[in-house]
Each structure stands twice: as structure tokens, then as C-alpha cells.
């Protein structure tokens, strides 16, 4: 088995049948289709049961997008995993465009900016995505054109290496991309179309954004701790310098205890980061 196509589905009765039908039409390689019904409360499960030649995993209750993908990956027999949503936002006919690069890359991910592009939801999250992308680019030292596209292909053996890092929620795509980039795996980004979804979105933007930021900071500490500790130590040192200038030129005082304490904290923070970086390097 070369390819396993995984479709996480939570209340996707309006689009799931069409997505699977189109997948069967375009796929001409050895593949399996795994749908993960993540505790749907609509007719999703009934619709899936009527579709032939697919594997179905049912979660008794909703566990989250990442949890659904992880359940599918565990059961997958393919060398490569293809993930796609069940709501029709990602055109199935874009998959062959990504498949062309699988031989030379560990992950091939879409960039949602094709000619047929529904931008309403995408641009409503522009600020959050910009902040998230800049943090991820700083941590990975890579330009990231689309940080959480849900249409991508990756090697199963690589995704499994960082299994415990992947969250249960929507941050799975962001976390896996950052993990691949930090560890120097080869990633290809390919421009794709992006359509209006069928059905109602279950994404909670603010909550997801906070989770994304938290996860990237955790990844930074896990893989590149100096990226976190060095800016923090510089910030503390700058605060001590500002206090020194304020005391000398505004109050005509020298806050020696405060300055010494902050300077020592800055130095200590830097060495914590350096020590953590050495430990991470030796771990590899």
C-alpha cells in the first residue's frame, strides 16, 4: 500500500459523500481511504456506512481534528499519508499536483492562493495567521507561505517520529509542519485552489490561535530552546539598562540592587538556553 487518504469528519453530512466520490474518480494508484467520524451528531456516520470500499473509524464522542487524524494515521497502511477535509474546501483534483513531488520531498503541502480561491474565512483570520506565521518562521528559520493548510501529503515514518507533540485539536497541521522544518526535512509548497466550505465550521478562531501560539513556543523549547531563551535574556538586559538610564538621568539615583538582579537574571536565562541547546543537540 503506497497511499493512505485520511478524511477527518465532524458533522460533514453536506460534503463528505461528494469528497469521497471525487477521490475514487481521480486516484489511480494503490491507495486506501480512511474516514474518521469524530463523534458527529448529524447524518455523517449513516452516510459513510453506505459508501463502499472505505475504512471507517468512529469516535464515540468528538475528540478534535488532530485526534481524528492521529486515529487515521495509526490505522493507515500506506507509505505516504494524504490528508484532506470532508467539507469540500480543498478540491480533490489538486491532489495529483501534490503527488508529483512526493518522491523528492518528505512533505508536500498546499498554499491556499490558487485561481479559484474563496478568501472570506481565510482573510478574516489574517492578523492571527500573520503573527503565528512570523513566530513559526523565526523558530524554524524558513519562509512559510501557508502554515496550516489541511491538504498535504507526508511520509508516515516521519510523522510518527514526533507523535507525542501532536495536539488533539486544529493545531495538528501547524505542529507537524514546524516539527518537519525544525528537523530539516524537505518540504514542498504547492499553490492550490480553496473553496467555500459545505456546512458549518466548528473552528473557534481565538481559542485555536492561543493554542497555536502555545504549541509553537513548546516546539521552540523542545527543538530550539536558544530561540526562546536568547530573546528573553536580551529583553531582561534591556530593561535593566533602561532602569539604569531612568535612575541616573531622571531621578538622579542609581538603582544598583535592581540593576544587578536583572542583569544576573538575563545572564542566567542565556546560560539556561545555552545548556538546553546543548542537551537537545546531544539528544539528536
Secondary structure, DSSP 8 states (H G I E B T S, - for coil): --EEEEEEESS-TTTHHHHHHHHHHH--SSEEEEEEEES-SSSHHHHHHTSSS-EEEEESS---HHHHHHHHHHH---SEEEE--SSS-S-GGGHHHHHTTTTT-SEEEEEEEEEEE--HHHHHTHHHHHHHHHHHHHHHTS--S-SS-S-EEEEHHHHGGGGGG--SSTTHHHHHHHHHHHTT--EEEEEEEE---SS-----HHHHHHHHHHHHHHHHHHH-THHHHHHHHHHHHHHHHHHHHHHHHTSS---HHHHHHHHHHHHHHHHHHHHHHHHHHHH-
